Amino acid sequence: MNEVLRAIKERRSIRAFKHDPVEPEKVEAILEAGRWAPSGRNTQPWRFVLVQSPEKRQELAKLVPQGDMVRTAPITLAILRDRQAGYDPIKDAEGIGACAQNILLAVHSLGLGACWIGRMQDKEVESLLGAREHEELMMLIPIGYPAERPAPRERKPLVELVRRI
Ligand SMILES: Cc1cc2nc3c(=O)[nH]c(=O)nc-3n(C[C@H](O)[C@H](O)[C@H](O)COP(=O)(O)O)c2cc1C
């Protein structure tokens, strides 16, 4: 199996983090992986907010479900959809999903862990993130060195998923 296929299979959602900081060059590599995601009409409707300061992390943790992850992860990456850059809510969300998966795979490949925290529509959270009027929060991704090694969660077998015609 090549490196990409192995990373796809071995990546896990990590929900417990060590306190060690994430090196700046790794943060850049992760953002770069997100930047190269495909998007409808190449509109690249994602915008990134890195929540790094201890104060902002604590404030954010109080406002979101599973705040412990945000409290303990040295970095939380918020991905926003820029409605002005995009052109269709579904296509934009699809592209942002691809962007998030690129990020999760980059995180894993760098020996880090992360978890996708699903979309929350919350004005207070968007305001804390400094979201602009035409931006909406799509997901939060706490990132850090893993403090757990979860077992793989079961996947449906291909035979249940695929029809060949
Ligand atoms: C759209 C989406 C939303 C998710 N939301 C959450 C969430 O809010 N909280 C959480 O702990 N995990 C969340 N996850 C992670 C899934 O629970 C996880 O990917 C799934 O259980 C499979 O486990 P694995 O990632 O370790 O393979 C989300 C994943 C996706 C793709």
The ligand as an ORCA input file, in Angstrom:
! r2SCAN-3c Opt
* xyz 0 1
  C     -19.106     16.048      9.016
  C     -18.459     15.452     10.241
  C     -18.845     15.891     11.478
  C     -18.248     15.367     12.622
  N     -18.584     15.890     13.837
  C     -17.971     15.444     14.942
  C     -18.251     16.059     16.188
  O     -18.994     17.046     16.284
  N     -17.635     15.560     17.278
  C     -16.748     14.493     17.205
  O     -16.216     14.082     18.238
  N     -16.458     13.893     16.025
  C     -17.049     14.351     14.895
  N     -16.722     13.800     13.674
  C     -15.752     12.665     13.599
  C     -16.477     11.341     13.389
  O     -17.159     10.964     14.560
  C     -15.453     10.268     12.981
  O     -14.817     10.662     11.792
  C     -16.085      8.894     12.751
  O     -16.635      8.395     13.943
  C     -15.080      7.855     12.230
  O     -13.969      7.739     13.096
  P     -12.476      8.012     12.583
  O     -12.420      9.442     12.106
  O     -11.586      7.793     13.777
  O     -12.186      7.042     11.485
  C     -17.279     14.336     12.528
  C     -16.887     13.908     11.258
  C     -17.438     14.482     10.136
  C     -16.923     14.055      8.771
*
